[in-house]
Amino acid sequence: MVMGANEKLSEDSGSLYNSLFYISEEGKLLGVHRKLMPTYTERNVWAYGDGSTLHVFDVPLGRVGGLICWEHWMPLTRFAVHDKAEHVHIATWPEMPESHHLASRHYAFEGKCYVICVGSYMTTDDILKDFELYEAATGFGNYGDLGGEASEILPGGSGIIGPDGKWVSGPVYGKEEIVYGEIDLRATIEAKLLLDSTGHYNRSDVFNLTIDDRPKPAANWMSGGAKWRTGGADESAAPSVADSPE
């Protein structure tokens, strides 16, 4: 399971991260990816992640990684994760307008992997009436009238994309629905015979990307103390999780 959430590294931390949590089929936390670059006014809410959480995990399904929202428009971030040879990529977004589908399908074709693109479906009925920002939260979006008091805020748009950039399942709009699709991981290998963006279709003699995947703590404790501040060096320290942003 891969889920998006607001993350605090400790109860004493004053910083939130826009994060993806990877959980194994045994219920074990495999690791966390923290969004590298909060977008525009997101910087008022979320802190910056670092290169130590650009994870791709080997699980029974295959090699699984993911990025959050506009990270899919960061070319070097895409290249870095492509280099870890994903079979399945999780692309999480608030919702899925055409531009987000374009980025997700491009990622699938460029990385020659399957992409599960995730867009939230939410209506005004999903927001608690006593939420202090209820009027502001229900006043944006309103993509369509659902007939009655509720209206759409986020229209969904989730689906599964193949390594050829074509839809395997979906996209699904206007309702909550589990999206299923059959995938064949051999297709990712066959597709890379045509285009391997970090292999035979990359001129490493002309272009070379250096990735600093070391944690970036604010202070380096020589005795190893305060590990919860390292932003990924000690994944065994269980984070506290608030509500999901995406």
C-alpha positions as CSV (number, residue, x, y, z in Angstrom):
1,M,0.0,0.0,0.0
2,V,1.2,3.5,-0.8
3,M,-0.6,6.4,0.8
4,G,-0.1,10.1,1.0
5,A,-0.2,11.9,4.3
6,N,0.9,14.9,6.3
7,E,4.0,13.8,8.3
8,K,5.6,15.1,11.4
9,L,9.0,13.6,12.3
10,S,8.2,13.9,16.0
11,E,5.6,15.4,18.3
12,D,8.1,18.2,19.0
13,S,8.7,19.1,15.4
14,G,7.2,22.3,14.0
15,S,7.5,21.1,10.4
16,L,5.1,19.1,8.2
17,Y,6.1,17.1,5.2
18,N,3.9,16.2,2.2
19,S,4.8,12.5,2.2
20,L,4.2,9.1,0.6
21,F,4.2,6.1,3.0
22,Y,5.1,2.6,1.6
23,I,3.6,-0.2,3.7
24,S,4.4,-3.9,3.0
25,E,1.8,-6.7,2.7
26,E,2.9,-7.6,6.3
27,G,2.0,-4.1,7.5
28,K,5.6,-3.0,7.9
29,L,6.6,0.6,7.1
30,L,9.1,0.2,4.2
31,G,9.9,3.8,4.0
32,V,8.7,7.4,3.3
33,H,9.1,9.7,0.4
34,R,9.0,13.5,1.3
35,K,8.0,15.9,-1.5
36,L,11.2,17.7,-2.6
37,M,9.7,20.9,-3.7
38,P,6.4,22.2,-2.2
39,T,4.6,24.0,-5.0
40,Y,3.8,27.8,-4.8
41,T,1.8,28.5,-1.6
42,E,2.4,24.9,-0.4
43,R,5.6,26.3,0.9
44,N,3.6,28.1,3.6
45,V,2.6,24.6,4.9
46,W,5.1,22.0,4.1
47,A,8.9,21.7,4.5
48,Y,11.3,20.5,1.8
49,G,12.3,16.9,1.5
50,D,15.7,15.7,0.5
51,G,17.3,13.2,-1.8
52,S,17.5,10.5,0.9
53,T,13.8,9.6,0.3
54,L,13.9,9.0,-3.5
55,H,13.0,5.4,-2.8
56,V,12.1,2.5,-5.0
57,F,11.2,-0.7,-3.2
58,D,11.5,-4.4,-4.2
59,V,8.1,-5.9,-3.3
60,P,6.4,-9.1,-4.5
61,L,4.7,-7.1,-7.2
62,G,8.0,-5.8,-8.6
63,R,10.0,-2.5,-8.1
64,V,7.6,0.2,-6.9
65,G,8.3,3.9,-6.5
66,G,6.4,7.1,-6.5
67,L,6.3,10.9,-6.7
68,I,3.9,13.6,-5.6
69,C,2.1,16.0,-7.8
70,W,4.4,18.5,-9.6
71,E,7.5,16.4,-8.9
72,H,6.4,14.8,-12.2
73,W,7.4,18.1,-13.9
74,M,10.9,18.1,-12.4
75,P,13.0,16.5,-15.2
76,L,16.0,15.6,-13.0
77,T,13.7,14.0,-10.4
78,R,12.1,11.9,-13.0
79,F,15.5,10.8,-14.3
80,A,16.7,9.9,-10.8
81,V,13.8,7.7,-10.2
82,H,13.9,6.2,-13.7
83,D,17.5,5.2,-12.9
84,K,16.2,2.9,-10.1
85,A,14.3,0.9,-12.8
86,E,10.7,1.0,-11.5
87,H,8.2,-1.6,-12.7
88,V,5.3,0.3,-11.2
89,H,5.2,4.0,-10.4
90,I,2.6,5.7,-8.1
91,A,1.7,9.2,-9.3
92,T,-0.3,11.0,-6.6
93,W,-2.2,14.2,-7.4
94,P,-4.9,16.2,-5.7
95,E,-7.1,15.5,-8.8
96,M,-6.6,14.6,-12.4
97,P,-7.2,17.3,-15.0
98,E,-5.8,16.8,-18.5
99,S,-2.4,18.3,-17.6
100,H,-1.9,15.8,-14.8
101,H,-2.9,12.9,-17.0
102,L,-0.4,14.2,-19.6
103,A,2.4,14.2,-17.0
104,S,1.5,10.7,-15.8
105,R,1.3,9.2,-19.3
106,H,4.6,10.9,-20.2
107,Y,6.2,9.4,-17.1
108,A,5.0,6.0,-18.1
109,F,6.3,6.3,-21.6
110,E,9.6,7.9,-20.6
111,G,10.3,5.5,-17.7
112,K,8.8,2.4,-19.5
113,C,6.9,1.5,-16.4
114,Y,3.3,1.1,-15.4
115,V,1.9,4.2,-13.7
116,I,-1.0,4.2,-11.2
117,C,-2.2,7.8,-11.2
118,V,-4.3,8.7,-8.2
119,G,-6.7,11.6,-8.1
120,S,-9.0,12.3,-5.2
121,Y,-12.7,12.4,-5.5
122,M,-14.3,14.7,-2.9
123,T,-17.6,16.6,-2.5
124,T,-18.7,19.3,-0.1
125,D,-20.4,16.5,2.0
126,D,-16.9,15.2,2.8
127,I,-15.9,18.3,4.7
128,L,-17.1,18.6,8.3
129,K,-19.5,21.4,8.8
130,D,-17.7,22.6,11.9
131,F,-14.4,22.9,10.0
132,E,-13.2,26.4,10.7
133,L,-12.4,26.9,7.0
134,Y,-15.5,25.2,5.7
135,E,-16.7,28.1,3.5
136,A,-13.2,28.5,2.0
137,A,-12.8,24.8,1.4
138,T,-16.2,24.3,-0.2
139,G,-16.0,27.5,-2.2
140,F,-13.3,26.5,-4.6
141,G,-13.6,23.9,-7.4
142,N,-17.3,23.1,-7.6
143,Y,-16.7,21.3,-10.9
144,G,-20.3,20.1,-11.1
145,D,-23.6,20.0,-9.3
146,L,-24.4,16.5,-8.0
147,G,-28.1,17.2,-7.6
148,G,-28.9,18.3,-4.1
149,E,-26.7,20.2,-1.6
150,A,-23.4,18.5,-2.4
151,S,-21.2,19.5,-5.2
152,E,-17.8,18.2,-6.5
153,I,-14.6,19.8,-5.2
154,L,-12.2,17.3,-6.6
155,P,-13.5,15.2,-9.5
156,G,-11.2,12.1,-9.3
157,G,-9.6,10.8,-12.5
158,S,-7.7,7.8,-11.3
159,G,-6.4,5.2,-13.6
160,I,-3.6,2.8,-14.7
161,I,-1.3,3.6,-17.6
162,G,1.0,1.1,-19.4
163,P,4.6,1.6,-20.5
164,D,3.4,2.6,-23.9
165,G,1.6,5.6,-22.4
166,K,-1.9,4.1,-23.1
167,W,-4.6,3.5,-20.5
168,V,-4.9,0.1,-19.1
169,S,-7.9,1.0,-16.9
170,G,-9.8,4.3,-16.3
171,P,-9.6,7.1,-15.9
172,V,-12.6,7.2,-13.6
173,Y,-14.4,10.6,-12.9
174,G,-17.3,11.7,-10.8
175,K,-17.5,8.8,-8.3
176,E,-15.6,6.7,-5.8
177,E,-14.5,3.5,-7.4
178,I,-11.6,1.0,-7.0
179,V,-9.8,0.8,-10.3
180,Y,-8.5,-2.6,-11.3
181,G,-6.1,-3.5,-14.2
182,E,-4.1,-6.5,-15.3
183,I,-0.4,-5.7,-15.9
184,D,2.5,-7.8,-17.4
185,L,5.9,-6.8,-16.0
186,R,7.6,-8.3,-19.1
187,A,6.2,-5.4,-21.0
188,T,8.4,-3.0,-19.1
189,I,11.5,-4.9,-20.2
190,E,10.3,-5.2,-23.8
191,A,9.5,-1.5,-23.9
192,K,13.1,-0.6,-22.8
193,L,14.5,-2.3,-25.8
194,L,13.1,0.6,-27.7
195,L,13.7,3.4,-25.2
196,D,15.8,3.1,-22.0
197,S,16.1,6.7,-20.9
198,T,18.9,6.0,-18.3
199,G,20.6,3.3,-20.4
200,H,21.2,2.9,-24.1
201,Y,19.1,6.0,-24.9
202,N,21.1,8.3,-22.7
203,R,24.4,10.0,-23.7
204,S,26.2,9.7,-20.4
205,D,29.4,11.0,-22.1
206,V,27.5,14.3,-22.8
207,F,25.1,14.4,-19.8
208,N,25.7,13.2,-16.3
209,L,23.4,13.7,-13.3
210,T,24.8,13.7,-9.8
211,I,22.3,12.8,-7.1
212,D,23.0,13.7,-3.5
213,D,20.9,11.1,-1.6
214,R,22.4,11.8,1.8
215,P,20.0,13.0,4.5
216,K,20.2,16.8,5.2
217,P,19.9,17.3,9.0
218,A,20.0,20.7,10.5
219,A,22.7,19.5,12.9
220,N,25.1,16.6,12.7
221,W,25.3,14.9,16.1
222,M,28.6,13.0,16.2
223,S,27.2,10.6,18.9
224,G,24.2,9.8,16.7
225,G,21.6,11.6,18.8
226,A,18.4,13.4,17.5
227,K,18.0,11.0,14.6
228,W,14.4,11.9,14.1
229,R,15.6,15.2,12.6
230,T,17.6,13.6,9.8
231,G,14.7,13.5,7.3
232,G,15.0,9.8,6.4
233,A,18.3,8.5,7.9
234,D,16.4,6.6,10.6
235,E,13.2,5.2,9.1
236,S,12.7,3.0,12.1
237,A,11.6,6.1,14.1
238,A,7.9,5.9,13.6
239,P,6.5,9.3,12.3
240,S,3.2,10.7,13.5
241,V,0.7,11.1,10.8
242,A,-2.1,13.6,10.3
243,D,-4.7,13.8,7.5
244,S,-3.8,13.0,3.9
245,P,-3.2,16.0,1.6
246,E,-3.3,14.0,-1.6
